[in-house]
Amino acid sequence: MGTKNPKKLQIMTFVWTVGLFGRLAVLLLQVLGLVRVEGIRNLRALLAQNEGFLVIHRHPSMRETVLIPLLFVPWALRNWKKVPVVTPDKHNFYDPWWCAPLRSLAIPVPRGNGNGMMAALLQMRRALFAGRVLVLAAEGGRTFKGKNFKYLTPEGQLYTCGRPEAGVDLSQCVIRRFQPGVGALCGNGKIRIPVLPVWVDLKGWHTTIIFGKPTTLPPNTPDKTEALENLLLRTSQPRSP
């Protein structure tokens, strides 16, 4: 593995054990038809550039938070910088003792703590600017638990609304509005961070993961957070063959 840095060694040890066996498990799920992955070439193209990039994904369940990072194997087996930085909830998936092996790969997000969330965003920016890959559920929690939502109609129109009385139908092209400040992860005047949107669909036990087209937002984008919301929604249509 070729590194004497303790943190890098921890990362690579995790990847060559949990990551490798986890990826084999995902391959089995793909063979069984329970997991479908589209557009993996878009992930491969960004990894070949050896620079940091931001992965934003829809978060309808807990499955994709495990599946998406595992899809970075086998590329992550040779280069610790290709191992994605994950962003788990601090209370549930970072602080517990059984999460200790994951901590070297993670930037914890303390939900409900404004100052703590801002500090986490700053850590994420530093990781991206240092050439790391960051995987983020920008909705700030599972899609259906939100209070404000954005939809994409079959005609390609975008609109926002509050929580529907009948609940959120995840079969529609809908996301929970992103957390404030997420747009700051796209870079600044000098550094522009590529963004890889990932749409996730669930149908019973079946999960579809769609890697969209990588995009770099122009520096003069008026509202980068809203632009990222629209980018993720538009990744849901059309489906690639």
C-alpha positions in Angstrom: 0.0 0.0 0.0 3.0 2.2 0.2 2.2 4.7 2.9 3.7 5.4 6.4 1.1 8.0 7.3 -1.1 6.4 10.1 -4.4 7.9 8.8 -3.6 6.8 5.2 -2.8 3.3 6.5 -6.1 3.2 8.4 -8.0 4.2 5.2 -6.2 1.6 3.0 -6.6 -1.1 5.6 -10.4 -0.4 5.7 -10.6 -0.4 1.9 -8.7 -3.7 1.5 -10.9 -5.4 4.1 -14.4 -4.0 4.5 -14.3 -2.2 1.2 -13.2 -5.1 -0.9 -15.5 -7.7 0.6 -18.4 -5.1 0.5 -17.8 -4.5 -3.2 -17.9 -8.3 -3.8 -21.3 -8.3 -2.0 -22.5 -5.5 -4.2 -21.4 -7.4 -7.3 -23.5 -10.4 -6.1 -26.5 -8.1 -5.6 -26.0 -6.8 -9.2 -25.9 -10.4 -10.5 -29.1 -11.1 -8.7 -30.7 -8.0 -10.1 -31.3 -6.4 -6.8 -28.9 -3.5 -7.5 -28.6 -1.8 -10.9 -25.9 0.7 -11.7 -26.0 3.1 -14.7 -23.4 5.6 -15.9 -20.5 4.1 -14.0 -18.3 5.5 -16.8 -19.0 9.0 -15.5 -17.5 8.0 -12.1 -14.5 6.3 -13.8 -13.8 9.4 -15.9 -13.6 11.7 -12.9 -11.4 9.2 -10.9 -9.0 9.1 -13.9 -8.4 12.9 -13.5 -6.8 12.6 -10.1 -8.5 15.6 -8.6 -11.1 16.2 -6.0 -14.8 16.2 -6.9 -18.1 16.3 -5.1 -20.7 13.5 -5.3 -24.2 14.5 -4.4 -26.9 11.8 -4.2 -30.6 11.4 -3.6 -31.2 9.9 -0.2 -34.4 7.8 -0.1 -33.1 5.1 2.2 -30.0 4.0 4.1 -28.9 1.6 1.4 -27.3 4.0 -1.0 -25.1 5.5 1.8 -23.4 2.1 1.8 -23.7 1.1 -1.8 -22.3 4.3 -3.5 -19.0 4.5 -1.6 -18.4 0.7 -2.3 -18.7 1.4 -6.0 -15.3 3.3 -5.8 -13.7 -0.1 -5.5 -11.5 -1.3 -7.3 -10.0 2.1 -8.1 -9.7 3.0 -4.4 -7.5 -0.1 -3.8 -4.4 1.5 -5.3 -4.7 5.2 -4.3 -6.0 6.4 -0.9 -7.1 9.7 -2.5 -9.7 7.8 -4.5 -11.3 6.5 -1.3 -14.3 8.8 -0.8 -14.8 10.9 2.2 -18.2 10.1 3.6 -20.4 12.4 5.7 -22.4 10.4 8.3 -24.7 11.8 11.0 -22.4 12.3 14.0 -24.8 11.0 16.6 -25.9 7.8 14.9 -23.0 6.8 12.6 -19.8 8.4 13.9 -19.9 8.6 17.7 -20.9 4.9 18.5 -18.0 2.6 19.3 -18.8 0.3 16.4 -18.3 3.1 13.9 -14.6 3.5 15.0 -13.2 1.8 11.8 -15.1 4.3 9.6 -13.9 7.5 11.3 -10.7 7.8 9.3 -12.9 8.1 6.1 -15.5 10.4 7.6 -16.4 14.0 8.3 -19.3 13.8 10.8 -22.3 16.1 10.5 -24.0 17.2 13.8 -27.6 17.6 12.7 -29.4 20.4 14.4 -26.3 22.2 15.4 -25.8 25.2 13.2 -22.3 26.0 14.2 -21.3 22.4 14.0 -22.8 22.0 10.6 -20.9 25.1 9.4 -17.7 23.6 10.7 -18.4 20.4 8.9 -18.9 22.2 5.7 -15.6 24.0 6.1 -13.9 20.6 6.6 -15.6 19.3 3.5 -14.3 22.2 1.5 -10.8 21.6 2.7 -11.0 18.0 1.8 -12.2 18.8 -1.8 -9.5 21.5 -2.3 -6.9 19.0 -1.1 -7.9 16.6 -4.0 -10.2 14.2 -2.1 -13.6 12.9 -3.3 -16.6 13.8 -1.1 -19.8 11.8 -1.1 -22.7 13.9 0.3 -26.4 13.4 0.8 -27.1 17.1 0.4 -30.7 16.7 1.4 -29.5 16.5 5.0 -31.6 13.4 5.8 -33.8 10.8 4.0 -35.9 12.4 1.3 -39.3 11.6 2.7 -38.5 13.2 6.1 -38.1 16.7 4.7 -40.5 19.7 5.1 -39.8 21.3 1.8 -39.5 19.5 -1.5 -38.6 20.1 -5.2 -40.2 18.2 -8.0 -39.4 17.7 -11.7 -42.5 17.0 -13.8 -42.5 14.7 -16.8 -42.6 17.8 -19.0 -39.3 19.0 -17.5 -40.7 21.7 -15.3 -39.4 22.3 -11.8 -41.5 23.4 -8.8 -41.3 23.5 -5.0 -43.8 22.8 -2.3 -44.2 21.9 1.3 -44.8 18.4 2.6 -47.9 16.9 0.9 -50.7 15.8 3.1 -50.6 12.3 1.6 -46.9 12.0 2.2 -44.0 12.0 -0.3 -44.3 9.6 -3.2 -40.7 8.5 -3.9 -41.6 7.1 -7.3 -41.9 10.7 -8.5 -38.9 12.8 -9.4 -38.7 14.5 -6.0 -36.0 15.6 -3.6 -35.9 17.2 -0.3 -34.5 20.8 -0.5 -30.8 20.9 0.1 -29.2 22.1 3.3 -28.1 25.8 3.3 -24.4 26.3 2.3 -24.0 23.2 0.2 -23.4 25.3 -2.8 -20.1 26.6 -1.2 -18.6 23.1 -1.8 -18.5 23.8 -5.6 -15.4 26.0 -5.1 -14.6 29.7 -5.3 -13.2 32.2 -7.8 -10.0 30.3 -8.3 -11.0 26.7 -7.6 -13.9 25.0 -9.3 -14.9 21.6 -8.0 -16.5 19.1 -10.5 -19.9 17.7 -9.3 -21.1 14.2 -10.0 -24.9 13.9 -9.4 -26.2 10.5 -8.5 -29.9 9.6 -8.7 -31.2 6.8 -6.6 -34.5 4.9 -7.2 -36.1 2.3 -5.0 -38.7 -0.3 -5.9 -39.1 -2.8 -3.1 -35.8 -4.6 -2.6 -34.5 -3.2 -5.9 -32.1 -0.2 -6.0 -31.1 1.7 -9.1 -28.1 4.0 -8.9 -27.6 6.4 -11.8 -24.3 8.3 -12.1 -25.1 11.5 -14.1 -22.9 13.7 -16.2 -20.1 15.5 -14.3 -20.6 19.2 -14.2 -18.6 22.2 -13.0 -20.8 25.2 -12.0 -19.8 28.6 -13.5 -18.4 31.0 -10.8 -21.2 33.5 -11.5 -24.0 31.0 -10.7 -26.5 33.1 -8.7 -27.6 30.3 -6.3 -25.2 27.3 -6.4 -27.3 25.3 -3.9 -30.4 25.6 -6.0 -28.3 24.8 -9.1 -27.2 21.6 -7.4 -30.8 20.7 -6.6 -31.8 21.1 -10.2 -28.8 19.2 -11.4 -29.7 16.2 -9.3 -33.3 16.3 -10.3 -32.5 16.4 -14.0 -30.2 13.4 -13.6 -33.4 11.3 -13.1 -34.4 11.9 -16.7 -33.9 10.4 -19.2 -32.6 7.0 -18.1 -29.5 5.9 -19.9 -29.8 2.6 -21.8 
